[in-house]
């Protein structure tokens, strides 16, 4: 900045300062903007309550919460460790999500976001892995023989496996609870064929694909919910050439044309005579 004794220059100098002051964004007061609220998806709602129980799936992975209002919160088991680190029994949680029906018919609240003690867990849904269908396609084979020391129940009261005397923990689908109890009980000797599964906590379980009762020789095999035992349905019959043709609907175009050709030949023969 400099000074000049010319009267016109003083006017130009102060005029320029005034314009610069008014146009400089650094000197203008900027309005404070609040961060945009996270959009809520259609059909979602926010619910809250106190945790009374941590729920586990058939693999012993935490995949849900039971609240004091009876609401069952569900989330993918791969975030179970994060939830366990943040939430315990008696803690209050706020959950954003929507109600959904599981394959077994249970209505749960599928979480998209879980908040507790000032922290937030965003629930991401992993993409289904490529390759052959089935949860245990990447697990190593594992077999065991021994005597059952105790039967195990899940939080719904279904028998979902047992413990052998050598401390091998065997897991089996709970929808086959009745069939499993008919096959074996505590004290029975069994042979188990399946896969080695390691939980996020480092526990090793034997996920049984086949359980054999040694005394009776009877066998129980794993199946997916809804498949059910019994004979497989017969393959659909191969459709015949006449499938879909209504014989009561009158002659077809091909039949009409054939009759016309026969009539034409008959007329031509009569004209030659």
N, C-alpha and C positions, 0 to 999 in steps of 0.2 A: 504494500500500500504506500502511496506517495501523496504529497500535498502540492497544490499549484495555486498561484495568486490570481489566475484569470477567473473573473466572475462566472463566465459561462461554463468553465470546467468544473467549478464546485457543483453546479446544478446537475451536470452530466454524471459526476462522480456519485452523488447521493442517489440519483435516479437509478443508476446501475446497481448500487447496493440494495436498494429497496426491491428491485426486480429479482435479484439473486436470492434475497431472503425469502421472498414469497414462493419461488419456484423450487428451491433446494429441498428434495425429499428427506434429507437427513435432518433438516431443521423443522419440518412439519410434524405435528403430533399425529401419530399413527393410531387408528382405532384398534382396540384390543379384540381379537377374535378368539372365540372359544373353539376347542377342537370339536370336529363333527362327531355326533353320536354314532356309535356302531349300528348299522341298519339291522333291524330285527326281521328275520325271515317270516314269511306268511305261515300262520298256524302255530308259531312259537309263543311261549309265555314264560314268565319268571315266577318260580316257586321257592319257598324257603322252609326250613325246619331244622331240628336238631338230629344229629346222627345217632342212631341207636345200635346199628350193626353194620359191619363191613361185609358185603356179599361176595362170594367166590363162585367161579364157574366150575365145570367138571375137571378142569386142569389145575384147580386150586389157585387160580389167578384172581386177584380182586378185580371185579368188573361191575361193581354196583354199591349203592348205599341204601340202607333202610332208614327212613326218617321217623320221627315220633308221631307224625300224622298218618302213618301207614303207607306213605308214598315210597315206591321203589324206584330209585334212580339207577339208570343203566348207562355204561360207557364202555368203550373198547378196552380190553385187558392190557393193551400195550401202554396205557397211561396209568395203570393201577398203582405203580410205584410212586408216581408223582402225587396221586391222590392220598396215598397212605402217609407220605411225608408231610402233607399239608393238613389232613383232616383225621380226627380221631373220634372215638365215642364221646358224645356229649357236646361236640362242637356244633355251632350253628353254621349252616351253609345256605347260600343262595344259588339256585340252579336255573339256567335258561335252556330251554329245549322244547320238545313236543312229546305228546303221548303217542306210543307206537305199540303194536302187538307183536310179540315174539313168535317164532315158529311153533312153540308149544301152547300158544294161546294166552300167555300171560301179558297183561297190559302194564307197561312200564313207562317211565318218563325218560326218554332218550336225551341225555345231556349234550349240550353244545358248548356250554360255558359253566364253570364251577367257581364260585367265589367263597372265600372263608378267610377270616383274620386279615383282611386287607390285601390278600393275594388272589390272583386269578389263574385258572388253568383253562386254556382253550382246547377243546376236544377236536382233534383232527381224525378223520376217518381214513385209514390206510387203504390204498387201492388193492383190489384182490390180486394175489400173486398169479403169475402165469404158470402154465404147466398142468399136469394131471390133477383132476379134482380130488379133494380129500385133505383133511387137516394134517395127517401124519406123513405126508409124502416125503418130507425132508428128515424125518426122525429115524434113528438107527434101530434095527430089530433088537428085541430084548425078550428073554424067556425066563421063567422062574418055576421052581417046584417047591412045595412046602405045605405046612399046616396053617390054616387060618386061625389067628389069635383073636381077632375081633372084626366085626362088620362096621363099616363107616356110613354115616348119614350126612346128607347135605342140609342146608338151612331150611329146606322145604320138607324134610322128613323122609326123603327118598334115599334108599340104599344106593350109593354110587361107587362102591368098592369095598376093599377089605385090607387088613394088615396081616402079613405072614409072620411067623415066629422069628424069621431072620431079619425082621424090620423092613422088608420090602413092601412098599405101599402100592397097591394095585387100584387103578381107577377104571370105572366102567360107566357107560351112559346111564343116567338116572331114570330114563324112560323105560329101561329094562329092569327096574328094581324088583318087580314081582317075579319075573322069570329067574333073576339071580338068586332070590331067596328060596325059590323052589329047588334050585340046583344044589346050593351049598349053604352051610351054616358054620359058625365058629366051631373049630375042632376038626373040620373036614380037611382031607388032603386034596390038593388041587395041582393041576399043571396049567400054567398060564403062558400064552404066546401073544406078543404084542410089540410095542415100540417104547423106546426110552425117551421120556419127556422131562426137560429141565424147566422149572418154573422161574419167573423173574427173581425170586428170592434164593435161587440156587438149589432148591429141593429137587430130588430125582424121583420120578414116579414111573411106574410101569403102566402104560395105557394099553389095556387088554383088548385084543381083537378076538381072542378065543379063550374060553375057560373050560377046562375039562375036570369033571369030578372023578377022581381016581377010583373010588369005591364002586360007583355005578357005571362009569364009562360014558356018562352023558356029557354032551357038549353044548355050550351056549356061545353064539358068535355075535359080535357087534353088528348093529345096523343103524342107519340114520333115522332120526325121528320121522315118523310118517311112513317109513318103508314097510314095517311090520312083517312078521313071519308069515309063512304060507306059500302056496304054489304061485309061481309067476303067471301073470295073465297070458293067454294064448295070443300069438301075433295076429294082427288083423288080417282077415281074408283078402286075398288078392282080387281086386275088382275084375269082373268079367267084361267081355266086350259089350254085352247087352246091359251093363249096369247103367242105371239112370234113364233107361228107355221105358216109357209107359206104354204097355201093349194095348191098353184100353183107349188110348188117345187117337186111334185111327191109323191109316196107312201113312208111311213116311214118304218123303219126296222120291226117294230111290225106288220104292215099291210102285208108286204111281207111274214113274217114267218107264219102268219095266213093263207094266200093263199096257201103256200106250204103244210101246214098240211091238208087243205081241199083236195088238189090234191092227197096227199098220201092216205087219206081215200078212195077217189074215186077209185084209182088204186087197193087197197086191196080188195074192194068190187067186182071189175070186175074179179080179179083172183080167187075168191071163186066161181064164177058162172060157 
